[in-house]
Amino acid sequence: MFICFRQREFVYLEALKDSWQNIPPNWVGSDPCGDKWDGISCNDLRVTSITLLNINLTGELSGDIGQLSELQVLDLSYNKGLKGSLTQEIGKLKKLLHL
């Protein structure tokens, strides 16, 4: 079954969303790029940046992060409630410039 980039990006962000609490209130709908979710930047319907600084996120970073192959920036700074080890899936992000 063919799933377009937009749908795949949504599935992976939904997995992240499910592993976190205190996400931005506008993280609703099925299109993080078109619906302009806070902290999410996209290029050609692909998530290129997740920037959620100091918003009191809690939880863990899901391994699904490794599926966002166009991700260049992942900044979750100053969210003291994020726990756990950095997932090995980060290694799949070949375009990641800022962590």
N, C-alpha and C positions, 0 to 999 in steps of 0.2 A: 504494500500500500504506500503510495507516494504522500509524503507529508512535506508541505512547503516550509521554507526557512522560518517564516513567521510563526507557524504552528510549533515547530521544533523549539524555537527560542522561548516561546511561551511555556512549553512543557518543562524546560530546564529551569526557567525562572520560577515557575510554580513550585518546583521541588525545593528551590532555595527559600521561597516564601514560606513553605510549610515547615522548614527547619528553623525559622526565625520568629521571634515575637517583636512587637513594636515596629512593624514595617510601616512605611508611609501610607497614609489613609487612601491615597488615590491609586494604590496598586490593585485595581479592579479592572475587569474586562479581560478580553483575550488577546489584546495587542499592546504589549508594553512599549512598542515603538510608536504606533499610531495614536495610542491613548496617552502618550507622553507621561509614563510613570515617573514620579520624582526619583532622581538619582540614576536614571537609565538613559544612556545616549546610544543612538543607533546610526548606522550608515547602511543604506540599501537593505533595510529591514533586518539587519543583523546587529545584535547587541555588541557595542564596542567599548562601553564603559559602564561600570557600576560604581557610583560614588555616593556613599551613605555615611558621611562623617558625623560623629557625635549625635546620633539620634536615639541612643539607648537601645540599640538592637541587642537582643539576647538570643542564645541558641548556639548552633554550630554551623560551620561552613560545610554544606553538603558536597559530596563528590561530584554532583551534577554540574558544578562550576566548570569542570573540565570539558564539558560538551559545548561550551560557548566559544567556538573556535576562532571567532573574530575579536574576542575580548582583548583590549589593549590596556585598559586601566581597571584595577580592582582596588578601591580605597574604602576600607571599612574602619578607618582610624577612629580612635577615641570611643569605641563602643565596648566598654569594659565588661559587658554582659556576654560577649561572644567568648565561648569556651572551646576547649578541645584543641587537638593538633591540627596543623595545616594539612589538608588532604593531599595525598600524592597526586591526585588528579590535576593539581595546579601545573604539573609538568607537561600536560597535554596542550597548554595554552602557549603555543609557539609565537604568537603575536603580542603577548603580554609585555608591556614596557614599564608599567608602574604597579607595584604591589605594596 
